[in-house]
């Protein structure tokens, strides 16, 4: 699912959200993407996710998890 579609869907819920974003460096993400062509999911980047989230939500908190490859975001819908 393209990140824009995911963020649009999250915004449609009109609710406070806590979402975990695993980066490309995360072992599970690397495993899942290893079977894909390099040009698939080019939009799956932390900076792109943060930009899209910021367009639709007010960022309340961002916290890196101990793994170093995952982040938690708390965000509220923009009114």
Order of alpha helices (4+ residues) and beta strands (2+ residues): alpha-beta-alpha-alpha-beta-beta
